[in-house]
Amino acid sequence: MLVVNGNVQLKAPSLAIDQKEDKTVPIPMIGLIGRVYPIRWVNLTAKASGLSLGSYGYALMPKPA
């Protein structure tokens, strides 16, 4: 899971407005998992998840299990 921290600030001195919001938002990611049994008592597992970030590319989170 990807966690994004963000903040927004609105200032309008002529209207006496000065507000700020901080939020932390979890973003679920789509992924794959694979498991291979090279011999009877051994298994190899791998996980990878990612998210497209538009023109910025991709956020990938590989996880050996």
LUMGU-30285 format. One record per atom (N, C-alpha, C, O, CB): x, y, z; residue in three letters. Coordinates in steps of 0.2 Angstrom, whole numbers, plus 2048, in hexadecimal, padded with zeros to 3 digits. Glycine has a CB too. Example, Ala and Ser with C-alpha at 12.3 -4.5 7.8 and 13.67 -1.06 7.14 Angstrom:
8427E4827ALA/83E7EA827ALA/8427F0827ALA/8477EF82AALA/8397EA82DALA/8407F5823SER/8447FB824SER/840800827SER/843806828SER/8467FD81DSER/
This chain:
8047FA800MET/800800800MET/804806800MET/809807804MET/7FB800806MET/80380B7FCLEU/8068117FBLEU/803816800LEU/7FD817800LEU/8078147F4LEU/80781A804VAL/80481F808VAL/806826806VAL/80C827805VAL/80681E810VAL/80182B805VAL/803831802VAL/801836807VAL/7FC83680AVAL/7FF8337FCVAL/80683B809ASN/80584080EASN/804847809ASN/808848805ASN/80B841813ASN/7FF84A80BGLY/7FE850807GLY/7FB85680BGLY/7F8855811GLY/7F984F801GLY/7FC85C809ASN/7F986280CASN/7F7867807ASN/7F9868802ASN/7FE865811ASN/7F186A80AVAL/7EE870806VAL/7EE87680AVAL/7EC875810VAL/7E786D803VAL/7EF87C807GLN/7EF88280BGLN/7EB887807GLN/7EC888801GLN/7F688580DGLN/7E688A80ALEU/7E288F807LEU/7E389680BLEU/7E2896811LEU/7DB88D807LEU/7E689B807LYS/7E78A280ALYS/7E38A7806LYS/7E48A7800LYS/7EE8A380BLYS/7DF8AB80AALA/7DB8B0807ALA/7DB8B680CALA/7D68B6810ALA/7D48AE805ALA/7E18BA80DPRO/7E18BF812PRO/7DB8C4812PRO/7D98C6817PRO/7E78C3811PRO/7D98C680CSER/7D38CA80BSER/7CD8C880ESER/7C88CC810SER/7D28CD804SER/7CC8C180FLEU/7C68BE812LEU/7C88BB818LEU/7C38B881BLEU/7C38B880DLEU/7CE8BC81BALA/7D08BA822ALA/7CF8B2822ALA/7CD8AF827ALA/7CB8BD827ALA/7D28AF81CILE/7D28A781CILE/7D98A581CILE/7DD8A7817ILE/7CE8A5816ILE/7DB8A0820ASP/7E189D820ASP/7E0896823ASP/7E0895829ASP/7E78A1824ASP/7DF89181EGLN/7DE88A821GLN/7E388681EGLN/7E6887818GLN/7D788881FGLN/7E5881821LYS/7EA87C81FLYS/7E7875821LYS/7E5874827LYS/7F187D822LYS/7E787081CGLU/7E586981EGLU/7EB86481CGLU/7EE865817GLU/7DF867819GLU/7ED860820ASP/7F285B81FASP/7EE85481FASP/7EA852824ASP/7F785B825ASP/7EF85081ALYS/7EC84981ALYS/7F1844818LYS/7F6845814LYS/7E6849815LYS/7F083E81BTHR/7F4838819THR/7EF833816THR/7EA831819THR/7F883581FTHR/7F0831810VAL/7EB82D80CVAL/7EE82680AVAL/7F3827806VAL/7E8831806VAL/7EC82180CPRO/7EE81A809PRO/7EB819802PRO/7E681A801PRO/7EC81480EPRO/7F08177FDILE/7EE8157F7ILE/7EF80E7F5ILE/7F580C7F5ILE/7F181A7F1ILE/7EA80A7F4PRO/7EB8037F3PRO/7EF8027ECPRO/7ED8067E7PRO/7E57FF7F3PRO/7F37FD7EBMET/7F77FC7E5MET/7F57F57E2MET/7F47F17E6MET/7FE7FD7E6MET/7F57F57DBILE/7F47EF7D8ILE/7FA7EB7D7ILE/7FF7EE7D6ILE/7F07F07D1ILE/7FA7E47D9GLY/8007E17D8GLY/7FF7D97D6GLY/7FA7D77D5GLY/8037E17DFGLY/8057D67D6LEU/8057CF7D4LEU/8097CB7DALEU/80D7CE7DDLEU/8097CE7CDLEU/8087C57DAILE/80B7C17DFILE/80D7BA7DBILE/8087B77D7ILE/8077BF7E6ILE/8127B77DCGLY/8147B17D9GLY/8187AC7DEGLY/81C7AF7E2GLY/8187B27D3GLY/8177A67DDARG/81A7A17E1ARG/81C79B7DDARG/8197997D9ARG/81579F7E7ARG/8237997DEVAL/8267947DAVAL/82878F7E0VAL/82B7917E5VAL/82B7967D6VAL/8277887DETYR/82A7837E2TYR/82F77F7DETYR/82E77A7DBTYR/82477E7E4TYR/8367817DFPRO/83B77E7DBPRO/83C7777DDPRO/83E7737D9PRO/8427827DCPRO/83C7767E4ILE/83C76F7E7ILE/83676E7ECILE/8337737EEILE/84376D7EAILE/8357687EEARG/82F7677F2ARG/82E76B7F8ARG/82976E7FAARG/82F7607F4ARG/83476C7FCTRP/834770802TRP/836777802TRP/83677B807TRP/83876C807TRP/83777A7FCVAL/8397817FBVAL/8347847F7VAL/8327827F1VAL/8407817F8VAL/83278A7F9ASN/82E78F7F4ASN/8317967F4ASN/8347987F9ASN/82778F7F6ASN/8317997EELEU/8337A07EDLEU/82D7A47ECLEU/8297A27E7LEU/8387A07E8LEU/82C7A97EFTHR/8267AD7EFTHR/8287B57EDTHR/82D7B77F0THR/8217AD7F5THR/8257B87E9ALA/8277BF7E7ALA/8207C37E6ALA/81B7C07E4ALA/82B7BF7E1ALA/8207C97E8LYS/81B7CE7E8LYS/81D7D47E5LYS/8237D67E6LYS/8177CF7EFLYS/8197D77E1ALA/81A7DE7DEALA/8147E17DDALA/80F7DE7DBALA/81E7DD7D7ALA/8147E87DFSER/80E7EC7DESER/8107F27DBSER/8167F57DCSER/80A7EC7E5SER/80B7F67D8GLY/80D7FC7D5GLY/8078007D3GLY/8027FE7D4GLY/8117FB7CEGLY/8098067D1LEU/80480B7D0LEU/8068107CBLEU/80C8137CBLEU/80180F7D6LEU/8028117C5SER/8048167C0SER/80481D7C3SER/7FF81F7C6SER/8008157BASER/8098227C2LEU/8098287C4LEU/80882D7BELEU/80B8337BFLEU/80F82A7C8LEU/80582B7B9GLY/8048307B3GLY/80B8317B0GLY/80F82C7AEGLY/8018367B5GLY/80C8377AESER/8128397ABSER/8198397AFSER/81E8397ADSER/8128417A8SER/8188377B6TYR/81D8367BATYR/82082F7BATYR/82682E7BCTYR/81B8387C1TYR/81D82B7B7GLY/81F8247B7GLY/81B81F7BBGLY/81581F7BBGLY/8268237B9GLY/81E81B7BFTYR/81B8167C3TYR/81E8167CATYR/8248177CBTYR/81C80F7C0TYR/81A8147CFALA/81C8127D6ALA/81C80B7D7ALA/8168087D7ALA/8188167DBALA/8228087D7LEU/8228007D8LEU/8247FF7DFLEU/8298027E2LEU/8267FD7D3LEU/8217F97E2MET/8237F77E9MET/8247EF7E8MET/8207EC7EAMET/81E7F97EEMET/82A7ED7E6PRO/82C7E67E6PRO/82D7E47EDPRO/8307E77F1PRO/8327E47E2PRO/82A7DE7EFLYS/82B7DB7F6LYS/82D7D47F5LYS/8297D07F3LYS/8257DC7FALYS/8337D27F7PRO/8357CB7F8PRO/8317C87FEPRO/8317CB803PRO/83C7C97F8PRO/82E7C27FDALA/82A7C0803ALA/82E7BB807ALA/82C7B880CALA/8247BC801ALA/
